[in-house]
């Protein structure tokens, strides 16, 4: 994972994606969203790649349960 020189906080990424900061941290930890841990211990924060957040924003589906496909 290559990070750009600039990065955004989990709060900024959450606002961009329309999710919570916790979900942004989960996405980073799972490798779905490019990010890196800044610091050590329990006070460490995630720094998120803004280009990757924009990419993920474009691919995020609508919330809620998918509609059933009715085949006639």
C-alpha positions in Angstrom: 0.0 0.0 0.0 1.5 3.3 -1.1 0.2 6.4 0.7 0.1 9.8 -0.8 2.0 12.6 0.9 -1.3 14.0 2.2 -3.7 12.1 4.3 -7.1 12.7 6.0 -8.3 11.8 9.4 -10.9 9.1 10.2 -13.4 11.8 10.9 -12.9 13.4 7.5 -13.1 10.0 5.8 -16.2 9.1 7.7 -17.9 12.3 6.6 -16.9 11.7 3.0 -18.1 8.1 3.0 -21.2 8.7 5.1 -20.2 6.1 7.8 -18.9 6.3 11.4 -15.3 6.8 12.3 -15.4 3.3 13.8 -16.4 1.8 10.4 -13.5 3.7 8.7 -11.1 2.1 11.2 -12.6 -1.3 10.5 -12.2 -0.7 6.7 -8.6 0.3 7.1 -7.8 -2.7 9.4 -9.4 -5.0 6.9 -7.4 -3.6 4.0 -10.5 -2.3 2.1 -9.5 1.3 2.6 -5.9 2.4 2.3 -4.7 3.8 5.6 -1.9 3.6 8.1 -1.6 3.8 11.9 0.1 6.9 13.2 1.5 6.5 16.6 1.6 3.6 19.0 -0.6 2.1 21.7 -4.1 3.0 22.4 -3.7 6.6 21.3 -2.7 5.7 17.8 -4.8 7.2 15.0 -5.5 6.1 11.4 -4.4 8.3 8.5 -6.4 7.6 5.4 -5.5 8.1 1.7 -8.0 10.6 0.3 -7.8 9.2 -3.2 -8.7 5.7 -1.9 -11.6 7.2 0.1 -12.9 8.8 -3.0 -12.5 5.5 -4.9 -14.5 3.7 -2.2 -17.1 6.4 -2.1 -17.8 5.8 -5.8 -18.3 2.0 -5.2 -20.3 2.1 -2.0 -23.8 0.6 -2.5 -27.0 2.1 -1.0 -27.6 1.1 2.6 -30.2 -1.4 3.6 -31.3 -4.9 2.5 -31.0 -5.6 -1.2 -34.3 -6.0 -3.1 -35.3 -9.5 -4.0 -34.9 -10.3 -7.7 -38.2 -11.4 -9.1 -37.9 -13.7 -12.2 -41.0 -14.0 -14.3 
